[in-house]
């Protein structure tokens, strides 16, 4: 090849590369604030103690026939479903929690696959109580290294607003266990989606009332309580990264479960800088990019006072890309308990 032609090709390559880099920088500079994203490297929480976590695993299904009526990429495909399960397992391994409440789990068998396929060395036992969501087929499940005394769910239904309609929490479970000598009830929830949908507001508030009554019942029995999961709603007192304001009183309803102000449940998110308070990604403009305003906090971990007093650290664990693993991130609370 003539030297002049080779030199021309080299110059053309350098110019093209410069254009690509500059355009990429301009596109990033045009975003009001870059999200803290979020790679495949790093490690989970490092503080020693007893760790509680919640994580929406986004359709943790087995890929066999009967995967519900909703649509997702690995539906009815066992190979893709296994790949997704393995990616969720890597997140669970990274957070290394003693107790993990998981949302969007198909059934106990699938949760047991998660615990035994790639997490067999973690010491988890799987627990799940079949729910009432017939459309998605999703349930709430629990992985625990600690002995669990009893599990169940609430099927209570309450009036929706001022109507005669009644509504409950189709996806929930509770587990009674001992946390470092403290008798405790963990209540896992997954509430109705779309926090800004005004038509869904009364039903999600009814769900909150159902859980408030369960919290009140457990506290009256002398048990500490943690409510954790995907609330699909915002906390008005602990604003997330985007400053999201709720249209409901869901968080306030559950937090005031005790008989007095001193018994209110506390959101562990208050111990995290606001810039790091995001647990969910919603691609609002469907451009497959993580743009400003598309990260918010829908997942919460609420502790009754006896547990909150032992809180040592809180981590919103942003180790994975929410476009390819799960569209939610784990929340981990480390308690100063054995």
C-alpha positions in Angstrom: 0.0 0.0 0.0 1.4 3.5 -0.9 2.7 5.4 2.1 0.6 8.5 1.3 -2.6 6.3 1.1 -1.7 4.7 4.4 -1.2 8.1 6.1 -4.5 9.3 4.8 -6.3 6.3 6.2 -4.6 6.8 9.5 -5.6 10.5 9.6 -9.2 9.6 8.7 -9.3 7.0 11.5 -8.0 9.5 14.1 -10.6 12.2 13.0 -13.4 9.6 13.2 -12.4 8.5 16.6 -12.2 12.1 17.8 -15.7 12.8 16.6 -17.1 9.8 18.4 -15.4 10.7 21.7 -16.5 14.4 21.5 -20.1 13.5 20.6 -20.2 11.1 23.5 -18.9 13.7 25.9 -21.4 16.2 24.6 -24.3 13.8 25.0 -23.2 13.1 28.6 -22.8 16.8 29.3 -26.3 17.4 28.1 -27.7 15.3 31.0 -28.6 17.4 34.1 -27.0 14.8 36.4 -25.2 11.6 35.6 -26.4 8.6 37.6 -24.0 6.7 39.7 -23.8 3.7 37.4 -23.1 1.0 38.0 -20.9 -1.7 36.8 -20.2 -5.3 37.3 -17.3 -4.7 39.7 -17.1 -3.8 43.3 -18.2 -5.5 46.5 -21.2 -5.6 48.8 -21.6 -4.1 52.3 -18.5 -4.5 54.4 -19.8 -3.6 57.9 -19.9 -6.6 60.3 -23.1 -7.5 62.0 -26.4 -9.1 61.1 -27.6 -8.1 57.6 -31.2 -7.7 56.4 -31.8 -7.1 52.7 -34.7 -6.6 50.3 -34.3 -7.1 46.5 -36.8 -7.2 43.6 -35.4 -9.9 41.4 -37.5 -9.0 38.3 -39.4 -12.1 37.3 -37.3 -14.8 39.0 -39.0 -17.6 37.1 -37.9 -21.0 35.9 -38.7 -20.5 32.2 -41.0 -23.5 31.9 -44.6 -23.4 30.6 -47.0 -21.4 32.8 -44.9 -18.3 33.5 -48.0 -16.1 33.9 -49.6 -13.7 31.6 -47.0 -10.9 31.8 -44.3 -10.5 29.2 -40.5 -10.6 29.9 -37.5 -11.6 27.9 -36.9 -15.1 29.4 -40.5 -16.1 29.6 -41.0 -19.8 28.7 -37.2 -20.2 28.0 -35.4 -22.3 30.6 -31.9 -21.4 29.2 -32.5 -17.7 29.4 -34.3 -18.0 32.7 -31.3 -19.9 34.2 -29.0 -17.1 32.9 -31.2 -14.5 34.6 -31.3 -16.6 37.8 -27.5 -16.8 37.8 -27.2 -13.0 37.4 -29.5 -12.5 40.4 -27.5 -15.0 42.4 -24.3 -12.9 41.8 -26.1 -9.9 43.3 -27.3 -11.9 46.3 -23.8 -13.2 46.8 -22.3 -9.7 46.6 -24.6 -8.3 49.3 -23.9 -11.3 51.5 -27.0 -10.7 53.7 -28.1 -13.1 56.4 -31.8 -12.6 55.5 -32.9 -11.6 52.0 -36.6 -10.8 51.2 -37.1 -11.2 47.4 -39.9 -10.0 45.3 -41.2 -11.3 41.9 -40.4 -14.9 42.6 -42.4 -17.5 40.7 -42.7 -20.2 43.4 -40.8 -22.0 46.2 -39.2 -24.4 43.7 -37.6 -21.6 41.7 -36.3 -19.9 44.9 -34.8 -23.3 45.9 -33.1 -23.4 42.6 -31.5 -20.0 43.3 -30.3 -21.2 46.7 -28.9 -24.5 45.4 -27.6 -23.9 41.9 -25.0 -21.2 42.5 -25.5 -20.2 46.2 -25.1 -23.6 47.7 -22.2 -22.5 49.8 -24.1 -19.5 51.3 -26.1 -21.5 53.8 -29.6 -20.3 52.7 -32.9 -22.0 53.2 -35.7 -20.8 51.0 -39.2 -19.9 52.2 -42.3 -18.8 50.3 -46.0 -18.7 50.8 -48.1 -18.9 47.7 -49.8 -15.6 47.0 -52.9 -14.4 45.1 -51.5 -12.7 42.0 -53.0 -14.8 39.2 -51.9 -12.4 36.4 -48.1 -12.2 36.9 -47.8 -15.3 39.0 -45.3 -13.4 41.2 -44.8 -14.0 44.9 -42.6 -12.8 47.8 -39.9 -15.2 49.0 -37.3 -15.4 51.7 -33.7 -16.7 51.8 -32.4 -17.0 55.4 -29.3 -18.3 57.1 -31.1 -17.9 60.4 -33.6 -20.5 61.8 -37.2 -19.4 60.9 -39.8 -20.4 63.4 -43.0 -19.7 61.4 -44.1 -18.3 58.1 -47.4 -17.1 56.8 -49.2 -14.3 54.9 -52.1 -12.0 55.5 -55.2 -12.3 53.4 -57.1 -9.5 55.1 -59.0 -7.1 52.9 -60.1 -3.6 53.7 -62.4 -1.0 52.1 -61.0 1.0 49.2 -61.6 4.6 50.1 -65.3 5.3 50.7 -66.4 2.6 48.3 -67.8 -0.9 49.0 -64.9 -2.4 47.2 -62.4 -4.3 49.3 -58.7 -4.9 48.5 -55.8 -6.7 50.0 -52.1 -7.5 49.3 -51.8 -10.3 46.8 -48.0 -10.5 47.2 -46.8 -10.7 50.8 -45.4 -13.0 53.4 -44.3 -12.8 57.0 -41.7 -14.8 58.9 -41.1 -15.0 62.6 -37.6 -15.6 63.8 -35.0 -14.5 66.4 -32.6 -11.7 65.4 -29.8 -11.7 67.9 -32.1 -12.4 70.8 -34.9 -10.2 69.7 -38.1 -11.9 68.7 -38.9 -10.4 65.3 -41.4 -10.6 62.5 -40.2 -9.8 59.0 -43.0 -8.7 56.7 -42.2 -8.8 53.0 -44.4 -6.8 50.6 -44.9 -6.1 46.9 -47.6 -3.5 46.4 -49.5 -2.4 43.3 -47.4 -0.8 40.7 -47.3 2.7 39.1 -46.9 5.2 42.0 -48.1 8.2 39.9 -51.3 6.5 38.7 -54.2 8.4 40.5 -56.6 5.6 39.8 -54.5 3.1 41.7 -54.0 5.4 44.7 -56.9 4.2 46.8 -56.0 0.5 46.3 -52.4 0.9 47.3 -53.5 2.9 50.3 -55.8 0.0 51.2 -52.8 -2.3 50.9 -50.9 -0.1 53.3 -53.7 -0.3 55.8 -53.6 -4.1 55.6 -49.9 -4.2 56.4 -50.3 -1.5 59.2 -52.8 -3.8 60.9 -50.4 -6.7 60.7 -47.5 -4.6 62.1 -49.8 -3.5 64.9 -50.7 -7.1 65.7 -47.1 -8.3 65.8 -45.9 -5.3 67.9 -48.8 -5.9 70.4 -47.6 -9.5 70.8 -44.2 -8.1 71.9 -42.3 -8.7 68.7 -40.0 -6.3 66.8 -41.0 -5.7 63.2 -39.2 -5.1 59.9 -41.3 -4.3 56.8 -39.3 -4.6 53.7 -39.9 -4.9 50.0 -41.1 -3.2 46.8 -43.7 -0.6 48.0 -44.0 0.9 44.6 -44.3 4.3 46.4 -42.2 7.1 47.7 -41.4 8.3 51.2 -42.4 12.0 51.6 -40.1 12.5 54.6 -37.0 10.8 53.2 -36.8 12.0 49.6 -35.0 10.0 47.0 -32.4 11.1 44.5 -35.0 12.5 42.1 -36.9 14.2 44.9 -40.0 12.1 44.2 -43.2 13.1 46.1 -45.9 10.5 46.7 -49.6 11.0 45.8 -50.5 8.5 48.6 -50.0 8.1 52.3 -48.7 4.5 52.0 -45.4 5.0 53.8 -46.9 7.2 56.5 -49.7 4.7 57.1 -47.3 1.8 57.7 -44.8 3.7 59.8 -47.4 4.9 62.3 -48.4 1.4 63.2 -47.4 1.7 66.9 -49.7 3.3 69.6 -47.5 6.4 69.9 -44.9 8.5 68.0 -42.1 6.8 69.8 -43.3 3.5 68.3 -43.2 4.6 64.7 -41.3 2.6 62.2 -38.2 4.2 60.7 -37.0 4.2 57.1 -33.4 3.2 57.0 -33.0 5.3 53.9 -32.6 8.3 56.1 -29.1 7.1 56.9 -28.1 7.3 53.3 -27.1 10.5 51.4 -29.9 11.6 49.1 -27.7 11.4 46.0 -27.4 7.6 46.7 -31.1 7.0 47.4 -32.3 5.1 44.4 -33.5 1.5 44.2 -35.4 1.4 40.9 -34.9 2.3 37.3 -37.7 3.1 34.9 -36.8 3.8 31.3 -39.5 6.5 30.9 -38.6 7.6 27.4 -37.7 4.0 26.3 -34.3 4.9 24.8 -32.5 2.2 26.8 -30.3 4.8 28.5 -30.2 5.7 32.2 -31.2 9.4 32.0 -31.7 12.0 34.8 -34.9 11.4 36.7 -35.2 7.7 35.8 -33.8 6.5 39.1 -36.0 6.6 42.2 -36.7 4.8 45.5 -39.6 2.4 45.4 -38.1 -0.3 47.7 -37.9 0.4 51.4 -36.8 -1.2 54.7 -38.7 0.0 57.7 -37.6 -1.0 61.3 -39.5 -0.8 64.6 -37.6 1.2 67.3 -36.1 -1.9 69.0 -34.3 -2.9 65.8 -33.6 0.6 64.6 -31.6 1.3 67.7 -29.2 -1.5 66.7 -28.7 -0.1 63.1 -25.0 0.2 62.2 -25.0 0.8 58.4 -27.3 1.1 55.4 -26.3 0.3 51.8 -28.2 1.0 48.6 -26.1 -1.5 46.6 -25.6 -0.2 43.0 -23.4 -2.9 41.6 -25.3 -4.1 38.6 -26.7 -2.4 35.4 -30.5 -2.2 35.9 -31.1 -2.6 32.2 -29.7 -6.1 32.1 -30.0 -7.8 35.5 -32.9 -6.4 37.5 -34.5 -3.0 37.3 -34.2 -2.7 41.1 -31.3 -2.5 43.5 -30.9 -4.2 46.9 -31.3 -2.3 50.2 -29.2 -3.7 53.0 -29.4 -2.8 56.7 -26.6 -4.0 59.0 -27.7 -4.4 62.6 -25.3 -4.6 65.6 -26.6 -8.0 66.6 -24.9 -11.3 66.7 
